[in-house]
Amino acid sequence: MKRIFVLSMLISILVAGCTKQDSTDRCAGTNYDIQFTKNPAIGGVNNGSLSIFYPRGDTLRYQLNNGAPQANPNFSGLAPGTYLIWVINQKGCSDTISTTIEAYGPKYAAVKQLIAGYCGPCHLNGGASGGKNLDTDASIVSSWDRIRLRCVNGTPTFMPQNGQLTTVDKQKITDWVNAGHRISD
């Protein structure tokens, strides 16, 4: 009788041990420092883009919002809006980060390109020469009058310091200012 009791207890313990679920989360610790570059959609067209440059690898897949995962870390033809970037590893574990593709008007896009080409390092990447930093869209838009005065009119002196902008580049600023000096212009 004791043997039957001991045997049944042993079988019960073995059966109970086999039915336990593994509570270890296979995705615990999946955490990526997702780094990317993006370009705005310009002129009301779905021409924004996004490129993930870290992490990269053959075993990783990339996804935007609820789209299909893909091996290519580059996305093009994007409409303005908010996107959730997914990086998915070979186990199906993922990490995400959110970003926004801005909607730039063609005139603003031309001015922003001029600023990127002529205004660094004095006014970009943290530079604030003369109390003016132009790292953000908001700072460019709020500085429209100073950009026009310094770069187009030369008041009190012309910017950039290494020489005046071309007539074509000055006209890009003038066109943006006259259109309303907004991101959407």
Rosetta constraint file for C-alpha pairs under 8 A:
AtomPair CA 1 CA 5 HARMONIC 6.27 0.50
AtomPair CA 2 CA 6 HARMONIC 6.07 0.50
AtomPair CA 3 CA 7 HARMONIC 5.89 0.50
AtomPair CA 4 CA 8 HARMONIC 5.94 0.50
AtomPair CA 5 CA 9 HARMONIC 6.13 0.50
AtomPair CA 6 CA 10 HARMONIC 6.11 0.50
AtomPair CA 7 CA 11 HARMONIC 6.17 0.50
AtomPair CA 8 CA 12 HARMONIC 6.06 0.50
AtomPair CA 9 CA 13 HARMONIC 6.21 0.50
AtomPair CA 10 CA 14 HARMONIC 6.24 0.50
AtomPair CA 11 CA 15 HARMONIC 6.04 0.50
AtomPair CA 12 CA 16 HARMONIC 6.01 0.50
AtomPair CA 13 CA 17 HARMONIC 6.07 0.50
AtomPair CA 14 CA 18 HARMONIC 6.30 0.50
AtomPair CA 15 CA 19 HARMONIC 6.44 0.50
AtomPair CA 16 CA 20 HARMONIC 6.65 0.50
AtomPair CA 26 CA 93 HARMONIC 7.88 0.50
AtomPair CA 27 CA 91 HARMONIC 7.85 0.50
AtomPair CA 27 CA 93 HARMONIC 5.24 0.50
AtomPair CA 27 CA 94 HARMONIC 7.70 0.50
AtomPair CA 30 CA 93 HARMONIC 6.57 0.50
AtomPair CA 30 CA 94 HARMONIC 6.51 0.50
AtomPair CA 30 CA 95 HARMONIC 6.70 0.50
AtomPair CA 31 CA 94 HARMONIC 7.62 0.50
AtomPair CA 31 CA 95 HARMONIC 5.81 0.50
AtomPair CA 32 CA 55 HARMONIC 7.01 0.50
AtomPair CA 32 CA 87 HARMONIC 7.83 0.50
AtomPair CA 32 CA 95 HARMONIC 6.17 0.50
AtomPair CA 33 CA 54 HARMONIC 7.20 0.50
AtomPair CA 33 CA 55 HARMONIC 7.25 0.50
AtomPair CA 34 CA 52 HARMONIC 7.35 0.50
AtomPair CA 34 CA 53 HARMONIC 7.95 0.50
AtomPair CA 34 CA 54 HARMONIC 5.60 0.50
AtomPair CA 34 CA 55 HARMONIC 6.22 0.50
AtomPair CA 34 CA 87 HARMONIC 7.79 0.50
AtomPair CA 34 CA 96 HARMONIC 7.65 0.50
AtomPair CA 34 CA 97 HARMONIC 7.00 0.50
AtomPair CA 35 CA 52 HARMONIC 5.98 0.50
AtomPair CA 35 CA 53 HARMONIC 5.86 0.50
AtomPair CA 35 CA 54 HARMONIC 5.00 0.50
AtomPair CA 35 CA 55 HARMONIC 7.24 0.50
AtomPair CA 36 CA 50 HARMONIC 6.94 0.50
AtomPair CA 36 CA 51 HARMONIC 5.44 0.50
AtomPair CA 36 CA 52 HARMONIC 4.18 0.50
AtomPair CA 36 CA 53 HARMONIC 5.39 0.50
AtomPair CA 36 CA 54 HARMONIC 6.87 0.50
AtomPair CA 37 CA 50 HARMONIC 5.78 0.50
AtomPair CA 37 CA 51 HARMONIC 5.37 0.50
AtomPair CA 37 CA 52 HARMONIC 6.58 0.50
AtomPair CA 37 CA 53 HARMONIC 7.60 0.50
AtomPair CA 38 CA 48 HARMONIC 7.46 0.50
AtomPair CA 38 CA 49 HARMONIC 5.55 0.50
AtomPair CA 38 CA 50 HARMONIC 4.26 0.50
AtomPair CA 38 CA 51 HARMONIC 6.34 0.50
AtomPair CA 38 CA 101 HARMONIC 7.14 0.50
AtomPair CA 39 CA 48 HARMONIC 5.33 0.50
AtomPair CA 39 CA 49 HARMONIC 5.11 0.50
AtomPair CA 39 CA 50 HARMONIC 6.42 0.50
AtomPair CA 39 CA 101 HARMONIC 6.95 0.50
AtomPair CA 39 CA 102 HARMONIC 7.88 0.50
AtomPair CA 40 CA 47 HARMONIC 7.41 0.50
AtomPair CA 40 CA 48 HARMONIC 4.69 0.50
AtomPair CA 40 CA 49 HARMONIC 6.85 0.50
AtomPair CA 40 CA 80 HARMONIC 7.19 0.50
AtomPair CA 40 CA 101 HARMONIC 5.28 0.50
AtomPair CA 40 CA 102 HARMONIC 4.83 0.50
AtomPair CA 40 CA 103 HARMONIC 5.88 0.50
AtomPair CA 40 CA 104 HARMONIC 6.26 0.50
AtomPair CA 41 CA 45 HARMONIC 6.18 0.50
AtomPair CA 41 CA 46 HARMONIC 5.76 0.50
AtomPair CA 41 CA 47 HARMONIC 4.85 0.50
AtomPair CA 41 CA 48 HARMONIC 3.95 0.50
AtomPair CA 41 CA 49 HARMONIC 7.59 0.50
AtomPair CA 41 CA 78 HARMONIC 6.94 0.50
AtomPair CA 41 CA 79 HARMONIC 6.21 0.50
AtomPair CA 41 CA 80 HARMONIC 5.78 0.50
AtomPair CA 41 CA 101 HARMONIC 6.71 0.50
AtomPair CA 41 CA 102 HARMONIC 6.16 0.50
AtomPair CA 41 CA 103 HARMONIC 5.03 0.50
AtomPair CA 41 CA 104 HARMONIC 6.06 0.50
AtomPair CA 42 CA 46 HARMONIC 7.70 0.50
AtomPair CA 42 CA 47 HARMONIC 6.61 0.50
AtomPair CA 42 CA 48 HARMONIC 7.19 0.50
AtomPair CA 42 CA 103 HARMONIC 5.95 0.50
AtomPair CA 42 CA 104 HARMONIC 4.74 0.50
AtomPair CA 42 CA 105 HARMONIC 5.49 0.50
AtomPair CA 42 CA 106 HARMONIC 5.74 0.50
AtomPair CA 42 CA 109 HARMONIC 6.97 0.50
AtomPair CA 43 CA 103 HARMONIC 7.51 0.50
AtomPair CA 43 CA 104 HARMONIC 6.31 0.50
AtomPair CA 43 CA 105 HARMONIC 4.76 0.50
AtomPair CA 43 CA 106 HARMONIC 5.08 0.50
AtomPair CA 44 CA 103 HARMONIC 6.96 0.50
AtomPair CA 44 CA 104 HARMONIC 7.72 0.50
AtomPair CA 44 CA 105 HARMONIC 7.17 0.50
AtomPair CA 45 CA 79 HARMONIC 7.07 0.50
AtomPair CA 46 CA 77 HARMONIC 5.12 0.50
AtomPair CA 46 CA 78 HARMONIC 5.02 0.50
AtomPair CA 46 CA 79 HARMONIC 4.21 0.50
AtomPair CA 46 CA 80 HARMONIC 7.06 0.50
AtomPair CA 47 CA 76 HARMONIC 6.62 0.50
AtomPair CA 47 CA 77 HARMONIC 4.42 0.50
AtomPair CA 47 CA 78 HARMONIC 5.48 0.50
AtomPair CA 47 CA 79 HARMONIC 6.59 0.50
AtomPair CA 48 CA 76 HARMONIC 6.09 0.50
AtomPair CA 48 CA 77 HARMONIC 5.59 0.50
AtomPair CA 48 CA 78 HARMONIC 4.48 0.50
AtomPair CA 48 CA 79 HARMONIC 6.09 0.50
AtomPair CA 48 CA 80 HARMONIC 7.00 0.50
AtomPair CA 48 CA 101 HARMONIC 6.53 0.50
AtomPair CA 49 CA 74 HARMONIC 7.58 0.50
AtomPair CA 49 CA 75 HARMONIC 5.55 0.50
AtomPair CA 49 CA 76 HARMONIC 4.28 0.50
AtomPair CA 49 CA 77 HARMONIC 6.27 0.50
AtomPair CA 49 CA 78 HARMONIC 5.73 0.50
AtomPair CA 49 CA 101 HARMONIC 7.80 0.50
AtomPair CA 50 CA 74 HARMONIC 5.93 0.50
AtomPair CA 50 CA 75 HARMONIC 5.17 0.50
AtomPair CA 50 CA 76 HARMONIC 6.48 0.50
AtomPair CA 51 CA 73 HARMONIC 5.80 0.50
AtomPair CA 51 CA 74 HARMONIC 4.39 0.50
AtomPair CA 51 CA 75 HARMONIC 6.26 0.50
AtomPair CA 52 CA 56 HARMONIC 7.72 0.50
AtomPair CA 52 CA 73 HARMONIC 5.23 0.50
AtomPair CA 52 CA 74 HARMONIC 6.42 0.50
AtomPair CA 53 CA 73 HARMONIC 7.37 0.50
AtomPair CA 55 CA 87 HARMONIC 7.95 0.50
AtomPair CA 56 CA 60 HARMONIC 6.75 0.50
AtomPair CA 56 CA 73 HARMONIC 7.71 0.50
AtomPair CA 58 CA 71 HARMONIC 7.51 0.50
AtomPair CA 59 CA 89 HARMONIC 6.01 0.50
AtomPair CA 59 CA 90 HARMONIC 5.42 0.50
AtomPair CA 60 CA 71 HARMONIC 6.72 0.50
AtomPair CA 60 CA 87 HARMONIC 6.71 0.50
AtomPair CA 60 CA 88 HARMONIC 5.57 0.50
AtomPair CA 60 CA 89 HARMONIC 4.64 0.50
AtomPair CA 60 CA 90 HARMONIC 6.31 0.50
AtomPair CA 61 CA 69 HARMONIC 5.67 0.50
AtomPair CA 61 CA 70 HARMONIC 5.21 0.50
AtomPair CA 61 CA 71 HARMONIC 4.77 0.50
AtomPair CA 61 CA 72 HARMONIC 7.37 0.50
AtomPair CA 61 CA 73 HARMONIC 7.61 0.50
AtomPair CA 61 CA 87 HARMONIC 5.92 0.50
AtomPair CA 61 CA 88 HARMONIC 5.07 0.50
AtomPair CA 61 CA 89 HARMONIC 6.43 0.50
AtomPair CA 62 CA 69 HARMONIC 5.25 0.50
AtomPair CA 62 CA 70 HARMONIC 5.26 0.50
AtomPair CA 62 CA 71 HARMONIC 6.20 0.50
AtomPair CA 62 CA 72 HARMONIC 6.91 0.50
AtomPair CA 62 CA 73 HARMONIC 5.82 0.50
AtomPair CA 62 CA 85 HARMONIC 7.33 0.50
AtomPair CA 62 CA 86 HARMONIC 5.61 0.50
AtomPair CA 62 CA 87 HARMONIC 4.88 0.50
AtomPair CA 62 CA 88 HARMONIC 6.23 0.50
AtomPair CA 63 CA 67 HARMONIC 6.02 0.50
AtomPair CA 63 CA 68 HARMONIC 6.17 0.50
AtomPair CA 63 CA 69 HARMONIC 4.53 0.50
AtomPair CA 63 CA 70 HARMONIC 6.32 0.50
AtomPair CA 63 CA 85 HARMONIC 5.95 0.50
AtomPair CA 63 CA 86 HARMONIC 4.93 0.50
AtomPair CA 63 CA 87 HARMONIC 6.68 0.50
AtomPair CA 63 CA 88 HARMONIC 7.93 0.50
AtomPair CA 64 CA 68 HARMONIC 7.81 0.50
AtomPair CA 64 CA 69 HARMONIC 7.79 0.50
AtomPair CA 64 CA 83 HARMONIC 6.24 0.50
AtomPair CA 64 CA 84 HARMONIC 5.57 0.50
AtomPair CA 64 CA 85 HARMONIC 4.86 0.50
AtomPair CA 64 CA 86 HARMONIC 6.16 0.50
AtomPair CA 65 CA 83 HARMONIC 5.83 0.50
AtomPair CA 65 CA 84 HARMONIC 4.82 0.50
AtomPair CA 65 CA 85 HARMONIC 6.47 0.50
AtomPair CA 65 CA 86 HARMONIC 7.48 0.50
AtomPair CA 78 CA 101 HARMONIC 7.60 0.50
AtomPair CA 79 CA 101 HARMONIC 7.20 0.50
AtomPair CA 80 CA 100 HARMONIC 7.30 0.50
AtomPair CA 80 CA 101 HARMONIC 4.87 0.50
AtomPair CA 80 CA 102 HARMONIC 5.31 0.50
AtomPair CA 80 CA 103 HARMONIC 5.21 0.50
AtomPair CA 81 CA 100 HARMONIC 5.45 0.50
AtomPair CA 81 CA 101 HARMONIC 5.27 0.50
AtomPair CA 81 CA 102 HARMONIC 6.67 0.50
AtomPair CA 81 CA 103 HARMONIC 7.95 0.50
AtomPair CA 82 CA 98 HARMONIC 7.02 0.50
AtomPair CA 82 CA 99 HARMONIC 5.68 0.50
AtomPair CA 82 CA 100 HARMONIC 4.21 0.50
AtomPair CA 82 CA 101 HARMONIC 6.31 0.50
AtomPair CA 83 CA 98 HARMONIC 5.69 0.50
AtomPair CA 83 CA 99 HARMONIC 5.42 0.50
AtomPair CA 83 CA 100 HARMONIC 5.98 0.50
AtomPair CA 83 CA 101 HARMONIC 7.55 0.50
AtomPair CA 84 CA 96 HARMONIC 6.51 0.50
AtomPair CA 84 CA 97 HARMONIC 5.81 0.50
AtomPair CA 84 CA 98 HARMONIC 4.46 0.50
AtomPair CA 84 CA 99 HARMONIC 6.54 0.50
AtomPair CA 85 CA 96 HARMONIC 5.37 0.50
AtomPair CA 85 CA 97 HARMONIC 5.32 0.50
AtomPair CA 85 CA 98 HARMONIC 5.98 0.50
AtomPair CA 85 CA 99 HARMONIC 7.57 0.50
AtomPair CA 86 CA 94 HARMONIC 6.48 0.50
AtomPair CA 86 CA 95 HARMONIC 5.86 0.50
AtomPair CA 86 CA 96 HARMONIC 4.58 0.50
AtomPair CA 86 CA 97 HARMONIC 6.93 0.50
AtomPair CA 87 CA 94 HARMONIC 5.41 0.50
AtomPair CA 87 CA 95 HARMONIC 5.57 0.50
AtomPair CA 87 CA 96 HARMONIC 6.39 0.50
AtomPair CA 88 CA 92 HARMONIC 5.79 0.50
AtomPair CA 88 CA 93 HARMONIC 5.55 0.50
AtomPair CA 88 CA 94 HARMONIC 4.27 0.50
AtomPair CA 88 CA 95 HARMONIC 6.83 0.50
AtomPair CA 89 CA 93 HARMONIC 5.52 0.50
AtomPair CA 89 CA 94 HARMONIC 6.29 0.50
AtomPair CA 103 CA 183 HARMONIC 7.58 0.50
AtomPair CA 103 CA 184 HARMONIC 6.66 0.50
AtomPair CA 104 CA 108 HARMONIC 6.35 0.50
AtomPair CA 104 CA 109 HARMONIC 5.93 0.50
AtomPair CA 104 CA 183 HARMONIC 5.43 0.50
AtomPair CA 104 CA 184 HARMONIC 5.12 0.50
AtomPair CA 104 CA 185 HARMONIC 7.20 0.50
AtomPair CA 105 CA 109 HARMONIC 6.12 0.50
AtomPair CA 105 CA 183 HARMONIC 5.98 0.50
AtomPair CA 105 CA 184 HARMONIC 4.18 0.50
AtomPair CA 105 CA 185 HARMONIC 4.33 0.50
AtomPair CA 106 CA 110 HARMONIC 6.27 0.50
AtomPair CA 106 CA 184 HARMONIC 7.83 0.50
AtomPair CA 106 CA 185 HARMONIC 6.43 0.50
AtomPair CA 107 CA 111 HARMONIC 6.44 0.50
AtomPair CA 107 CA 172 HARMONIC 6.74 0.50
AtomPair CA 107 CA 173 HARMONIC 7.85 0.50
AtomPair CA 107 CA 175 HARMONIC 6.84 0.50
AtomPair CA 107 CA 176 HARMONIC 5.11 0.50
AtomPair CA 107 CA 185 HARMONIC 5.53 0.50
AtomPair CA 108 CA 112 HARMONIC 6.04 0.50
AtomPair CA 108 CA 176 HARMONIC 6.05 0.50
AtomPair CA 108 CA 181 HARMONIC 7.40 0.50
AtomPair CA 108 CA 182 HARMONIC 6.96 0.50
AtomPair CA 108 CA 183 HARMONIC 5.54 0.50
AtomPair CA 108 CA 184 HARMONIC 6.96 0.50
AtomPair CA 108 CA 185 HARMONIC 5.75 0.50
AtomPair CA 109 CA 113 HARMONIC 6.15 0.50
AtomPair CA 109 CA 183 HARMONIC 7.91 0.50
AtomPair CA 110 CA 114 HARMONIC 6.35 0.50
AtomPair CA 110 CA 172 HARMONIC 6.61 0.50
AtomPair CA 111 CA 115 HARMONIC 6.25 0.50
AtomPair CA 111 CA 172 HARMONIC 6.40 0.50
AtomPair CA 111 CA 173 HARMONIC 5.89 0.50
AtomPair CA 111 CA 176 HARMONIC 7.38 0.50
AtomPair CA 112 CA 116 HARMONIC 6.17 0.50
AtomPair CA 112 CA 140 HARMONIC 7.87 0.50
AtomPair CA 113 CA 117 HARMONIC 6.20 0.50
AtomPair CA 114 CA 118 HARMONIC 5.97 0.50
AtomPair CA 114 CA 119 HARMONIC 7.81 0.50
AtomPair CA 114 CA 169 HARMONIC 7.43 0.50
AtomPair CA 115 CA 119 HARMONIC 5.08 0.50
AtomPair CA 115 CA 120 HARMONIC 7.65 0.50
AtomPair CA 115 CA 134 HARMONIC 7.85 0.50
AtomPair CA 116 CA 120 HARMONIC 6.66 0.50
AtomPair CA 116 CA 124 HARMONIC 7.66 0.50
AtomPair CA 118 CA 160 HARMONIC 6.51 0.50
AtomPair CA 119 CA 123 HARMONIC 5.55 0.50
AtomPair CA 119 CA 124 HARMONIC 6.51 0.50
AtomPair CA 119 CA 160 HARMONIC 6.70 0.50
AtomPair CA 120 CA 124 HARMONIC 4.82 0.50
AtomPair CA 120 CA 125 HARMONIC 7.32 0.50
AtomPair CA 120 CA 127 HARMONIC 7.59 0.50
AtomPair CA 121 CA 125 HARMONIC 6.70 0.50
AtomPair CA 121 CA 127 HARMONIC 6.00 0.50
AtomPair CA 122 CA 127 HARMONIC 5.01 0.50
AtomPair CA 122 CA 128 HARMONIC 6.18 0.50
AtomPair CA 122 CA 129 HARMONIC 5.28 0.50
AtomPair CA 122 CA 133 HARMONIC 7.97 0.50
AtomPair CA 123 CA 127 HARMONIC 4.59 0.50
AtomPair CA 123 CA 128 HARMONIC 4.97 0.50
AtomPair CA 123 CA 129 HARMONIC 5.90 0.50
AtomPair CA 123 CA 132 HARMONIC 6.09 0.50
AtomPair CA 123 CA 133 HARMONIC 4.56 0.50
AtomPair CA 123 CA 134 HARMONIC 5.52 0.50
AtomPair CA 123 CA 135 HARMONIC 7.37 0.50
AtomPair CA 124 CA 128 HARMONIC 7.29 0.50
AtomPair CA 124 CA 133 HARMONIC 5.96 0.50
AtomPair CA 124 CA 134 HARMONIC 5.58 0.50
AtomPair CA 124 CA 135 HARMONIC 5.22 0.50
AtomPair CA 125 CA 135 HARMONIC 6.21 0.50
AtomPair CA 126 CA 133 HARMONIC 6.65 0.50
AtomPair CA 126 CA 135 HARMONIC 7.05 0.50
AtomPair CA 127 CA 132 HARMONIC 7.87 0.50
AtomPair CA 127 CA 133 HARMONIC 5.91 0.50
AtomPair CA 128 CA 132 HARMONIC 4.69 0.50
AtomPair CA 128 CA 133 HARMONIC 4.43 0.50
AtomPair CA 128 CA 134 HARMONIC 7.94 0.50
AtomPair CA 129 CA 133 HARMONIC 7.22 0.50
AtomPair CA 133 CA 139 HARMONIC 6.96 0.50
AtomPair CA 134 CA 139 HARMONIC 5.34 0.50
AtomPair CA 134 CA 140 HARMONIC 5.44 0.50
AtomPair CA 135 CA 139 HARMONIC 6.88 0.50
AtomPair CA 135 CA 140 HARMONIC 7.69 0.50
AtomPair CA 136 CA 140 HARMONIC 6.45 0.50
AtomPair CA 137 CA 141 HARMONIC 6.18 0.50
AtomPair CA 137 CA 183 HARMONIC 7.37 0.50
AtomPair CA 138 CA 142 HARMONIC 6.03 0.50
AtomPair CA 139 CA 143 HARMONIC 6.05 0.50
AtomPair CA 140 CA 144 HARMONIC 6.30 0.50
AtomPair CA 141 CA 181 HARMONIC 6.40 0.50
AtomPair CA 141 CA 182 HARMONIC 6.14 0.50
AtomPair CA 141 CA 183 HARMONIC 7.04 0.50
AtomPair CA 143 CA 147 HARMONIC 6.07 0.50
AtomPair CA 144 CA 148 HARMONIC 6.22 0.50
AtomPair CA 144 CA 177 HARMONIC 6.84 0.50
AtomPair CA 144 CA 181 HARMONIC 6.45 0.50
AtomPair CA 145 CA 149 HARMONIC 6.09 0.50
AtomPair CA 145 CA 177 HARMONIC 7.97 0.50
AtomPair CA 146 CA 150 HARMONIC 5.95 0.50
AtomPair CA 147 CA 151 HARMONIC 5.68 0.50
AtomPair CA 147 CA 152 HARMONIC 7.58 0.50
AtomPair CA 147 CA 173 HARMONIC 7.94 0.50
AtomPair CA 148 CA 152 HARMONIC 5.12 0.50
AtomPair CA 148 CA 153 HARMONIC 6.49 0.50
AtomPair CA 148 CA 173 HARMONIC 6.63 0.50
AtomPair CA 148 CA 174 HARMONIC 7.03 0.50
AtomPair CA 148 CA 177 HARMONIC 7.61 0.50
AtomPair CA 149 CA 153 HARMONIC 4.88 0.50
AtomPair CA 149 CA 154 HARMONIC 5.94 0.50
AtomPair CA 149 CA 155 HARMONIC 5.32 0.50
AtomPair CA 149 CA 156 HARMONIC 7.83 0.50
AtomPair CA 150 CA 154 HARMONIC 4.69 0.50
AtomPair CA 150 CA 155 HARMONIC 5.27 0.50
AtomPair CA 150 CA 156 HARMONIC 6.89 0.50
AtomPair CA 150 CA 157 HARMONIC 6.27 0.50
AtomPair CA 150 CA 158 HARMONIC 5.14 0.50
AtomPair CA 150 CA 159 HARMONIC 5.35 0.50
AtomPair CA 151 CA 158 HARMONIC 5.58 0.50
AtomPair CA 151 CA 159 HARMONIC 4.92 0.50
AtomPair CA 151 CA 160 HARMONIC 6.88 0.50
AtomPair CA 151 CA 164 HARMONIC 7.15 0.50
AtomPair CA 151 CA 165 HARMONIC 6.88 0.50
AtomPair CA 151 CA 170 HARMONIC 6.89 0.50
AtomPair CA 152 CA 158 HARMONIC 7.52 0.50
AtomPair CA 152 CA 165 HARMONIC 7.75 0.50
AtomPair CA 152 CA 170 HARMONIC 5.31 0.50
AtomPair CA 152 CA 173 HARMONIC 7.42 0.50
AtomPair CA 152 CA 174 HARMONIC 7.49 0.50
AtomPair CA 153 CA 158 HARMONIC 7.30 0.50
AtomPair CA 154 CA 158 HARMONIC 3.95 0.50
AtomPair CA 154 CA 159 HARMONIC 6.98 0.50
AtomPair CA 158 CA 163 HARMONIC 7.50 0.50
AtomPair CA 158 CA 164 HARMONIC 6.15 0.50
AtomPair CA 159 CA 163 HARMONIC 7.07 0.50
AtomPair CA 159 CA 164 HARMONIC 6.32 0.50
AtomPair CA 159 CA 165 HARMONIC 7.79 0.50
AtomPair CA 160 CA 164 HARMONIC 6.23 0.50
AtomPair CA 160 CA 165 HARMONIC 7.36 0.50
AtomPair CA 165 CA 169 HARMONIC 5.85 0.50
AtomPair CA 165 CA 170 HARMONIC 6.10 0.50
AtomPair CA 166 CA 170 HARMONIC 6.20 0.50
AtomPair CA 167 CA 171 HARMONIC 6.13 0.50
AtomPair CA 168 CA 172 HARMONIC 6.48 0.50
AtomPair CA 169 CA 173 HARMONIC 6.72 0.50
AtomPair CA 170 CA 174 HARMONIC 6.28 0.50
AtomPair CA 171 CA 175 HARMONIC 5.93 0.50
AtomPair CA 172 CA 176 HARMONIC 6.29 0.50
AtomPair CA 173 CA 177 HARMONIC 6.17 0.50
AtomPair CA 174 CA 178 HARMONIC 6.02 0.50
AtomPair CA 175 CA 179 HARMONIC 6.06 0.50
AtomPair CA 176 CA 180 HARMONIC 6.60 0.50
AtomPair CA 176 CA 181 HARMONIC 5.25 0.50
AtomPair CA 176 CA 182 HARMONIC 7.69 0.50
AtomPair CA 176 CA 185 HARMONIC 6.50 0.50
AtomPair CA 177 CA 181 HARMONIC 4.38 0.50
AtomPair CA 179 CA 185 HARMONIC 6.19 0.50
AtomPair CA 180 CA 185 HARMONIC 6.78 0.50
AtomPair CA 181 CA 185 HARMONIC 6.60 0.50
